[in-house]
Amino acid sequence: MYKQKVDEKDLEELYQAMLTLKDKEEFHAFFEDLCTVDELKSLAQRWQVVQMLFEKNKYNEIMQETGASSTTISRVKKSLDYGDGYLMALKRIDKDKE
């Protein structure tokens, strides 16, 4: 099966557009235009999974509360364990709460 890769230039242009957004209202408007309702739901669900994994919730609890599949939870866990982005955002959110 052929798996299409995302062009780096296209991603860079998208990231650059995101960096122009100034507040939550602008992010909301941009993502409402950029994503379908299902894509937004999927992104929100993944972020819920990230937070629950970070809080050390069990897979079955996460599945029950979020409706995410075990495959999605496993993928998110791998990114949480080996990536930088989720942890960076989680730490900044915690810092903002202080």
Distance bins in CASP14 RR format, pairs under 12 A and 6 or more apart:
PFRMAT RR
TARGET T0000
AUTHOR 0000-0000-0000
RMODE 2
METHOD distances of the structure
MODEL  1
4 10 0 0 0 0 0 1 0 0 0 0 0
5 11 0 0 0 0 0 1 0 0 0 0 0
6 12 0 0 0 0 0 1 0 0 0 0 0
6 13 0 0 0 0 0 1 0 0 0 0 0
6 14 0 0 0 0 1 0 0 0 0 0 0
6 15 0 0 0 0 0 1 0 0 0 0 0
7 13 0 0 0 0 1 0 0 0 0 0 0
7 14 0 0 0 0 0 1 0 0 0 0 0
8 14 0 0 0 0 0 1 0 0 0 0 0
8 15 0 0 0 0 0 1 0 0 0 0 0
9 15 0 0 0 0 0 1 0 0 0 0 0
9 16 0 0 0 0 0 1 0 0 0 0 0
10 16 0 0 0 0 0 1 0 0 0 0 0
10 17 0 0 0 0 0 1 0 0 0 0 0
11 17 0 0 0 0 0 1 0 0 0 0 0
11 18 0 0 0 0 0 1 0 0 0 0 0
12 18 0 0 0 0 0 1 0 0 0 0 0
12 19 0 0 0 0 0 1 0 0 0 0 0
13 19 0 0 0 0 0 1 0 0 0 0 0
13 20 0 0 0 0 0 1 0 0 0 0 0
14 20 0 0 0 0 0 1 0 0 0 0 0
14 21 0 0 0 0 0 1 0 0 0 0 0
14 30 0 0 0 0 0 1 0 0 0 0 0
14 31 0 0 0 0 0 1 0 0 0 0 0
14 34 0 0 0 0 1 0 0 0 0 0 0
14 35 0 0 0 0 0 1 0 0 0 0 0
15 21 0 0 0 0 0 1 0 0 0 0 0
17 26 0 0 0 0 0 1 0 0 0 0 0
17 27 0 0 0 0 0 1 0 0 0 0 0
17 30 1 0 0 1 0 0 0 0 0 0 0
17 31 0 0 0 0 0 1 0 0 0 0 0
17 33 0 0 0 0 0 1 0 0 0 0 0
17 34 0 0 0 0 1 0 0 0 0 0 0
18 26 0 0 0 0 1 0 0 0 0 0 0
18 27 1 0 0 1 0 0 0 0 0 0 0
18 30 1 0 0 1 0 0 0 0 0 0 0
18 31 0 0 0 0 1 0 0 0 0 0 0
18 34 0 0 0 0 1 0 0 0 0 0 0
19 26 0 0 0 0 0 1 0 0 0 0 0
19 27 0 0 0 0 0 1 0 0 0 0 0
19 30 0 0 0 0 0 1 0 0 0 0 0
20 26 0 0 0 0 1 0 0 0 0 0 0
20 27 0 0 0 0 0 1 0 0 0 0 0
20 30 0 0 0 0 1 0 0 0 0 0 0
21 27 1 0 1 0 0 0 0 0 0 0 0
21 28 0 0 0 0 1 0 0 0 0 0 0
21 29 0 0 0 0 1 0 0 0 0 0 0
21 30 1 0 1 0 0 0 0 0 0 0 0
21 31 0 0 0 0 1 0 0 0 0 0 0
21 33 0 0 0 0 0 1 0 0 0 0 0
21 34 0 0 0 0 0 1 0 0 0 0 0
22 28 0 0 0 0 0 1 0 0 0 0 0
22 29 0 0 0 0 0 1 0 0 0 0 0
22 30 0 0 0 0 0 1 0 0 0 0 0
23 29 0 0 0 0 0 1 0 0 0 0 0
23 30 0 0 0 0 0 1 0 0 0 0 0
24 30 0 0 0 0 0 1 0 0 0 0 0
24 31 0 0 0 0 0 1 0 0 0 0 0
25 31 0 0 0 0 0 1 0 0 0 0 0
25 32 0 0 0 0 0 1 0 0 0 0 0
26 32 0 0 0 0 0 1 0 0 0 0 0
26 33 0 0 0 0 0 1 0 0 0 0 0
27 33 0 0 0 0 0 1 0 0 0 0 0
27 34 0 0 0 0 0 1 0 0 0 0 0
27 35 0 0 0 0 0 1 0 0 0 0 0
27 40 0 0 0 0 0 1 0 0 0 0 0
27 43 0 0 0 0 0 1 0 0 0 0 0
28 34 0 0 0 0 0 1 0 0 0 0 0
28 35 0 0 0 0 0 1 0 0 0 0 0
28 40 0 0 0 0 1 0 0 0 0 0 0
29 35 0 0 0 0 0 1 0 0 0 0 0
30 40 0 0 0 0 0 1 0 0 0 0 0
31 37 0 0 0 0 0 1 0 0 0 0 0
31 39 0 0 0 0 1 0 0 0 0 0 0
31 40 1 0 0 1 0 0 0 0 0 0 0
31 41 0 0 0 0 0 1 0 0 0 0 0
31 43 0 0 0 0 1 0 0 0 0 0 0
31 44 0 0 0 0 0 1 0 0 0 0 0
32 39 0 0 0 0 0 1 0 0 0 0 0
32 40 1 0 0 1 0 0 0 0 0 0 0
33 39 0 0 0 0 0 1 0 0 0 0 0
33 40 0 0 0 0 0 1 0 0 0 0 0
34 40 0 0 0 0 1 0 0 0 0 0 0
34 43 0 0 0 0 0 1 0 0 0 0 0
35 41 0 0 0 0 1 0 0 0 0 0 0
35 42 0 0 0 0 1 0 0 0 0 0 0
35 43 1 0 0 1 0 0 0 0 0 0 0
35 44 0 0 0 0 0 1 0 0 0 0 0
36 42 0 0 0 0 1 0 0 0 0 0 0
36 43 0 0 0 0 0 1 0 0 0 0 0
37 43 0 0 0 0 0 1 0 0 0 0 0
37 44 0 0 0 0 0 1 0 0 0 0 0
38 44 0 0 0 0 0 1 0 0 0 0 0
38 45 0 0 0 0 0 1 0 0 0 0 0
39 45 0 0 0 0 0 1 0 0 0 0 0
39 46 0 0 0 0 0 1 0 0 0 0 0
40 46 0 0 0 0 0 1 0 0 0 0 0
40 47 0 0 0 0 0 1 0 0 0 0 0
41 47 0 0 0 0 0 1 0 0 0 0 0
41 48 0 0 0 0 0 1 0 0 0 0 0
41 66 0 0 0 0 0 1 0 0 0 0 0
41 67 0 0 0 0 0 1 0 0 0 0 0
41 68 0 0 0 0 0 1 0 0 0 0 0
42 48 0 0 0 0 0 1 0 0 0 0 0
42 49 0 0 0 0 0 1 0 0 0 0 0
42 66 0 0 0 0 0 1 0 0 0 0 0
42 67 0 0 0 0 0 1 0 0 0 0 0
42 68 0 0 0 0 1 0 0 0 0 0 0
42 69 0 0 0 0 0 1 0 0 0 0 0
42 72 0 0 0 0 1 0 0 0 0 0 0
42 75 0 0 0 0 0 1 0 0 0 0 0
42 76 0 0 0 0 0 1 0 0 0 0 0
43 49 0 0 0 0 0 1 0 0 0 0 0
43 50 0 0 0 0 0 1 0 0 0 0 0
43 68 0 0 0 0 0 1 0 0 0 0 0
43 72 0 0 0 0 0 1 0 0 0 0 0
43 76 0 0 0 0 0 1 0 0 0 0 0
44 50 0 0 0 0 0 1 0 0 0 0 0
44 51 0 0 0 0 0 1 0 0 0 0 0
44 66 0 0 0 0 1 0 0 0 0 0 0
44 67 0 0 0 0 0 1 0 0 0 0 0
44 68 0 0 0 0 0 1 0 0 0 0 0
45 51 0 0 0 0 0 1 0 0 0 0 0
45 52 0 0 0 0 0 1 0 0 0 0 0
45 62 0 0 0 0 0 1 0 0 0 0 0
45 63 0 0 0 0 0 1 0 0 0 0 0
45 65 0 0 0 0 0 1 0 0 0 0 0
45 66 1 0 1 0 0 0 0 0 0 0 0
45 67 1 0 0 1 0 0 0 0 0 0 0
45 68 1 0 1 0 0 0 0 0 0 0 0
45 69 0 0 0 0 1 0 0 0 0 0 0
45 72 1 0 0 1 0 0 0 0 0 0 0
45 73 0 0 0 0 0 1 0 0 0 0 0
45 75 0 0 0 0 0 1 0 0 0 0 0
45 76 0 0 0 0 1 0 0 0 0 0 0
46 52 0 0 0 0 0 1 0 0 0 0 0
46 53 0 0 0 0 0 1 0 0 0 0 0
46 62 0 0 0 0 0 1 0 0 0 0 0
46 66 0 0 0 0 1 0 0 0 0 0 0
46 67 0 0 0 0 0 1 0 0 0 0 0
46 68 1 0 0 1 0 0 0 0 0 0 0
46 69 0 0 0 0 0 1 0 0 0 0 0
46 71 0 0 0 0 0 1 0 0 0 0 0
46 72 1 0 0 1 0 0 0 0 0 0 0
46 73 0 0 0 0 1 0 0 0 0 0 0
46 74 0 0 0 0 0 1 0 0 0 0 0
46 75 0 0 0 0 1 0 0 0 0 0 0
46 76 1 0 1 0 0 0 0 0 0 0 0
46 77 0 0 0 0 0 1 0 0 0 0 0
46 79 0 0 0 0 1 0 0 0 0 0 0
46 80 0 0 0 0 0 1 0 0 0 0 0
46 86 0 0 0 0 1 0 0 0 0 0 0
46 89 0 0 0 0 0 1 0 0 0 0 0
47 53 0 0 0 0 0 1 0 0 0 0 0
47 54 0 0 0 0 0 1 0 0 0 0 0
47 66 0 0 0 0 1 0 0 0 0 0 0
47 68 0 0 0 0 0 1 0 0 0 0 0
47 72 0 0 0 0 0 1 0 0 0 0 0
47 76 0 0 0 0 1 0 0 0 0 0 0
47 79 0 0 0 0 0 1 0 0 0 0 0
47 80 0 0 0 0 0 1 0 0 0 0 0
47 85 0 0 0 0 0 1 0 0 0 0 0
47 86 0 0 0 0 1 0 0 0 0 0 0
47 89 0 0 0 0 1 0 0 0 0 0 0
47 90 0 0 0 0 1 0 0 0 0 0 0
47 93 0 0 0 0 0 1 0 0 0 0 0
48 54 0 0 0 0 0 1 0 0 0 0 0
48 55 0 0 0 0 0 1 0 0 0 0 0
48 57 0 0 0 0 0 1 0 0 0 0 0
48 61 0 0 0 0 0 1 0 0 0 0 0
48 62 0 0 0 0 1 0 0 0 0 0 0
48 63 0 0 0 0 0 1 0 0 0 0 0
48 64 0 0 0 0 0 1 0 0 0 0 0
48 65 1 0 0 1 0 0 0 0 0 0 0
48 66 1 0 1 0 0 0 0 0 0 0 0
48 67 0 0 0 0 1 0 0 0 0 0 0
48 68 1 0 0 1 0 0 0 0 0 0 0
48 72 0 0 0 0 0 1 0 0 0 0 0
48 73 0 0 0 0 0 1 0 0 0 0 0
48 76 0 0 0 0 1 0 0 0 0 0 0
49 55 0 0 0 0 0 1 0 0 0 0 0
49 57 0 0 0 0 1 0 0 0 0 0 0
49 59 0 0 0 0 1 0 0 0 0 0 0
49 61 0 0 0 0 0 1 0 0 0 0 0
49 62 1 0 1 0 0 0 0 0 0 0 0
49 63 0 0 0 0 1 0 0 0 0 0 0
49 65 0 0 0 0 1 0 0 0 0 0 0
49 66 1 0 1 0 0 0 0 0 0 0 0
49 67 0 0 0 0 1 0 0 0 0 0 0
49 68 1 0 1 0 0 0 0 0 0 0 0
49 69 0 0 0 0 0 1 0 0 0 0 0
49 70 0 0 0 0 0 1 0 0 0 0 0
49 71 0 0 0 0 0 1 0 0 0 0 0
49 72 1 0 0 1 0 0 0 0 0 0 0
49 73 1 0 1 0 0 0 0 0 0 0 0
49 74 0 0 0 0 1 0 0 0 0 0 0
49 75 0 0 0 0 1 0 0 0 0 0 0
49 76 1 0 1 0 0 0 0 0 0 0 0
49 77 0 0 0 0 1 0 0 0 0 0 0
49 78 0 0 0 0 0 1 0 0 0 0 0
49 79 0 0 0 0 0 1 0 0 0 0 0
49 80 0 0 0 0 1 0 0 0 0 0 0
49 86 0 0 0 0 1 0 0 0 0 0 0
50 57 0 0 0 0 0 1 0 0 0 0 0
50 62 0 0 0 0 1 0 0 0 0 0 0
50 66 0 0 0 0 0 1 0 0 0 0 0
50 68 0 0 0 0 0 1 0 0 0 0 0
50 72 0 0 0 0 0 1 0 0 0 0 0
50 73 0 0 0 0 1 0 0 0 0 0 0
50 75 0 0 0 0 0 1 0 0 0 0 0
50 76 1 0 1 0 0 0 0 0 0 0 0
50 77 0 0 0 0 1 0 0 0 0 0 0
50 78 0 0 0 0 0 1 0 0 0 0 0
50 79 0 0 0 0 1 0 0 0 0 0 0
50 80 1 0 0 1 0 0 0 0 0 0 0
50 81 0 0 0 0 0 1 0 0 0 0 0
50 83 0 0 0 0 0 1 0 0 0 0 0
50 85 0 0 0 0 1 0 0 0 0 0 0
50 86 1 0 1 0 0 0 0 0 0 0 0
50 87 0 0 0 0 1 0 0 0 0 0 0
50 88 0 0 0 0 0 1 0 0 0 0 0
50 89 0 0 0 0 1 0 0 0 0 0 0
50 90 1 0 0 1 0 0 0 0 0 0 0
50 93 0 0 0 0 0 1 0 0 0 0 0
51 57 0 0 0 0 1 0 0 0 0 0 0
51 62 0 0 0 0 1 0 0 0 0 0 0
51 65 0 0 0 0 0 1 0 0 0 0 0
51 66 0 0 0 0 1 0 0 0 0 0 0
51 68 0 0 0 0 0 1 0 0 0 0 0
51 76 0 0 0 0 0 1 0 0 0 0 0
51 80 0 0 0 0 1 0 0 0 0 0 0
51 86 0 0 0 0 1 0 0 0 0 0 0
51 87 0 0 0 0 0 1 0 0 0 0 0
51 89 0 0 0 0 1 0 0 0 0 0 0
51 90 1 0 0 1 0 0 0 0 0 0 0
51 93 0 0 0 0 1 0 0 0 0 0 0
51 94 0 0 0 0 0 1 0 0 0 0 0
52 58 0 0 0 0 1 0 0 0 0 0 0
52 59 0 0 0 0 1 0 0 0 0 0 0
52 60 0 0 0 0 0 1 0 0 0 0 0
52 61 1 0 0 1 0 0 0 0 0 0 0
52 62 1 0 1 0 0 0 0 0 0 0 0
52 63 0 0 0 0 1 0 0 0 0 0 0
52 64 0 0 0 0 0 1 0 0 0 0 0
52 65 1 0 0 1 0 0 0 0 0 0 0
52 66 1 0 0 1 0 0 0 0 0 0 0
52 67 0 0 0 0 0 1 0 0 0 0 0
52 68 0 0 0 0 1 0 0 0 0 0 0
52 72 0 0 0 0 0 1 0 0 0 0 0
52 73 0 0 0 0 1 0 0 0 0 0 0
52 76 0 0 0 0 1 0 0 0 0 0 0
52 77 0 0 0 0 0 1 0 0 0 0 0
52 80 0 0 0 0 0 1 0 0 0 0 0
52 86 0 0 0 0 0 1 0 0 0 0 0
52 90 0 0 0 0 0 1 0 0 0 0 0
53 59 0 0 0 0 1 0 0 0 0 0 0
53 61 0 0 0 0 0 1 0 0 0 0 0
53 62 1 0 0 1 0 0 0 0 0 0 0
53 63 0 0 0 0 0 1 0 0 0 0 0
53 65 0 0 0 0 0 1 0 0 0 0 0
53 66 0 0 0 0 0 1 0 0 0 0 0
53 68 0 0 0 0 0 1 0 0 0 0 0
53 72 0 0 0 0 0 1 0 0 0 0 0
53 73 1 0 0 1 0 0 0 0 0 0 0
53 74 0 0 0 0 0 1 0 0 0 0 0
53 75 0 0 0 0 0 1 0 0 0 0 0
53 76 1 0 0 1 0 0 0 0 0 0 0
53 77 1 0 1 0 0 0 0 0 0 0 0
53 78 0 0 0 0 0 1 0 0 0 0 0
53 79 0 0 0 0 1 0 0 0 0 0 0
53 80 1 0 1 0 0 0 0 0 0 0 0
53 81 0 0 0 0 1 0 0 0 0 0 0
53 86 0 0 0 0 1 0 0 0 0 0 0
53 87 0 0 0 0 0 1 0 0 0 0 0
53 90 0 0 0 0 0 1 0 0 0 0 0
54 62 0 0 0 0 0 1 0 0 0 0 0
54 76 0 0 0 0 0 1 0 0 0 0 0
54 77 0 0 0 0 0 1 0 0 0 0 0
54 79 0 0 0 0 0 1 0 0 0 0 0
54 80 1 0 0 1 0 0 0 0 0 0 0
54 81 0 0 0 0 0 1 0 0 0 0 0
54 86 1 0 0 1 0 0 0 0 0 0 0
54 87 0 0 0 0 1 0 0 0 0 0 0
54 89 0 0 0 0 0 1 0 0 0 0 0
54 90 1 0 1 0 0 0 0 0 0 0 0
54 91 0 0 0 0 0 1 0 0 0 0 0
54 93 0 0 0 0 0 1 0 0 0 0 0
54 94 0 0 0 0 1 0 0 0 0 0 0
55 61 0 0 0 0 1 0 0 0 0 0 0
55 62 0 0 0 0 1 0 0 0 0 0 0
55 65 0 0 0 0 0 1 0 0 0 0 0
55 80 0 0 0 0 0 1 0 0 0 0 0
55 90 0 0 0 0 1 0 0 0 0 0 0
55 94 0 0 0 0 0 1 0 0 0 0 0
56 62 0 0 0 0 0 1 0 0 0 0 0
56 77 0 0 0 0 0 1 0 0 0 0 0
56 80 0 0 0 0 0 1 0 0 0 0 0
57 63 0 0 0 0 1 0 0 0 0 0 0
57 64 0 0 0 0 1 0 0 0 0 0 0
57 65 1 0 0 1 0 0 0 0 0 0 0
57 66 0 0 0 0 1 0 0 0 0 0 0
57 68 0 0 0 0 0 1 0 0 0 0 0
57 73 0 0 0 0 1 0 0 0 0 0 0
57 76 0 0 0 0 0 1 0 0 0 0 0
57 77 0 0 0 0 0 1 0 0 0 0 0
58 64 0 0 0 0 1 0 0 0 0 0 0
58 65 0 0 0 0 0 1 0 0 0 0 0
58 70 0 0 0 0 0 1 0 0 0 0 0
58 73 0 0 0 0 1 0 0 0 0 0 0
58 77 0 0 0 0 0 1 0 0 0 0 0
59 65 0 0 0 0 0 1 0 0 0 0 0
59 66 0 0 0 0 0 1 0 0 0 0 0
59 67 0 0 0 0 0 1 0 0 0 0 0
59 68 0 0 0 0 1 0 0 0 0 0 0
59 69 0 0 0 0 0 1 0 0 0 0 0
59 70 1 0 1 0 0 0 0 0 0 0 0
59 71 0 0 0 0 0 1 0 0 0 0 0
59 72 0 0 0 0 0 1 0 0 0 0 0
59 73 1 0 1 0 0 0 0 0 0 0 0
59 74 0 0 0 0 1 0 0 0 0 0 0
59 76 0 0 0 0 0 1 0 0 0 0 0
59 77 0 0 0 0 1 0 0 0 0 0 0
60 66 0 0 0 0 0 1 0 0 0 0 0
60 67 0 0 0 0 0 1 0 0 0 0 0
60 68 0 0 0 0 0 1 0 0 0 0 0
60 70 0 0 0 0 1 0 0 0 0 0 0
60 73 0 0 0 0 1 0 0 0 0 0 0
61 67 0 0 0 0 0 1 0 0 0 0 0
61 68 0 0 0 0 0 1 0 0 0 0 0
61 73 0 0 0 0 0 1 0 0 0 0 0
62 68 1 0 0 1 0 0 0 0 0 0 0
62 69 0 0 0 0 0 1 0 0 0 0 0
62 70 0 0 0 0 1 0 0 0 0 0 0
62 72 0 0 0 0 1 0 0 0 0 0 0
62 73 1 0 1 0 0 0 0 0 0 0 0
62 74 0 0 0 0 0 1 0 0 0 0 0
62 76 0 0 0 0 1 0 0 0 0 0 0
62 77 0 0 0 0 1 0 0 0 0 0 0
62 80 0 0 0 0 0 1 0 0 0 0 0
63 69 1 0 0 1 0 0 0 0 0 0 0
63 70 1 0 0 1 0 0 0 0 0 0 0
63 71 0 0 0 0 0 1 0 0 0 0 0
63 72 0 0 0 0 1 0 0 0 0 0 0
63 73 1 0 0 1 0 0 0 0 0 0 0
63 74 0 0 0 0 0 1 0 0 0 0 0
63 76 0 0 0 0 0 1 0 0 0 0 0
64 70 0 0 0 0 0 1 0 0 0 0 0
64 73 0 0 0 0 0 1 0 0 0 0 0
65 73 0 0 0 0 0 1 0 0 0 0 0
66 72 0 0 0 0 1 0 0 0 0 0 0
66 73 0 0 0 0 1 0 0 0 0 0 0
66 76 0 0 0 0 0 1 0 0 0 0 0
67 73 0 0 0 0 1 0 0 0 0 0 0
68 74 0 0 0 0 1 0 0 0 0 0 0
68 75 0 0 0 0 1 0 0 0 0 0 0
68 76 1 0 0 1 0 0 0 0 0 0 0
68 77 0 0 0 0 0 1 0 0 0 0 0
69 75 0 0 0 0 1 0 0 0 0 0 0
69 76 0 0 0 0 0 1 0 0 0 0 0
70 76 0 0 0 0 0 1 0 0 0 0 0
70 77 0 0 0 0 0 1 0 0 0 0 0
71 77 0 0 0 0 0 1 0 0 0 0 0
71 78 0 0 0 0 0 1 0 0 0 0 0
72 78 0 0 0 0 0 1 0 0 0 0 0
72 79 0 0 0 0 0 1 0 0 0 0 0
73 79 0 0 0 0 0 1 0 0 0 0 0
73 80 0 0 0 0 0 1 0 0 0 0 0
74 80 0 0 0 0 0 1 0 0 0 0 0
74 81 0 0 0 0 0 1 0 0 0 0 0
75 81 0 0 0 0 0 1 0 0 0 0 0
75 82 0 0 0 0 0 1 0 0 0 0 0
75 83 0 0 0 0 0 1 0 0 0 0 0
75 86 0 0 0 0 0 1 0 0 0 0 0
76 82 0 0 0 0 0 1 0 0 0 0 0
76 83 0 0 0 0 0 1 0 0 0 0 0
76 85 0 0 0 0 0 1 0 0 0 0 0
76 86 1 0 0 1 0 0 0 0 0 0 0
77 83 0 0 0 0 0 1 0 0 0 0 0
77 86 0 0 0 0 1 0 0 0 0 0 0
78 86 0 0 0 0 0 1 0 0 0 0 0
79 85 1 0 0 1 0 0 0 0 0 0 0
79 86 1 0 0 1 0 0 0 0 0 0 0
79 87 0 0 0 0 1 0 0 0 0 0 0
79 88 0 0 0 0 0 1 0 0 0 0 0
79 89 0 0 0 0 0 1 0 0 0 0 0
80 86 1 0 1 0 0 0 0 0 0 0 0
80 87 1 0 0 1 0 0 0 0 0 0 0
80 88 0 0 0 0 0 1 0 0 0 0 0
80 89 0 0 0 0 0 1 0 0 0 0 0
80 90 0 0 0 0 1 0 0 0 0 0 0
81 87 0 0 0 0 1 0 0 0 0 0 0
83 89 0 0 0 0 0 1 0 0 0 0 0
83 90 0 0 0 0 0 1 0 0 0 0 0
84 90 0 0 0 0 0 1 0 0 0 0 0
84 91 0 0 0 0 0 1 0 0 0 0 0
85 91 0 0 0 0 1 0 0 0 0 0 0
85 92 0 0 0 0 0 1 0 0 0 0 0
86 92 0 0 0 0 0 1 0 0 0 0 0
86 93 0 0 0 0 0 1 0 0 0 0 0
87 93 0 0 0 0 0 1 0 0 0 0 0
87 94 0 0 0 0 0 1 0 0 0 0 0
88 94 0 0 0 0 0 1 0 0 0 0 0
88 95 0 0 0 0 0 1 0 0 0 0 0
89 95 0 0 0 0 0 1 0 0 0 0 0
89 96 0 0 0 0 0 1 0 0 0 0 0
90 96 0 0 0 0 0 1 0 0 0 0 0
90 97 0 0 0 0 0 1 0 0 0 0 0
91 97 0 0 0 0 0 1 0 0 0 0 0
91 98 0 0 0 0 0 1 0 0 0 0 0
92 98 0 0 0 0 0 1 0 0 0 0 0
END
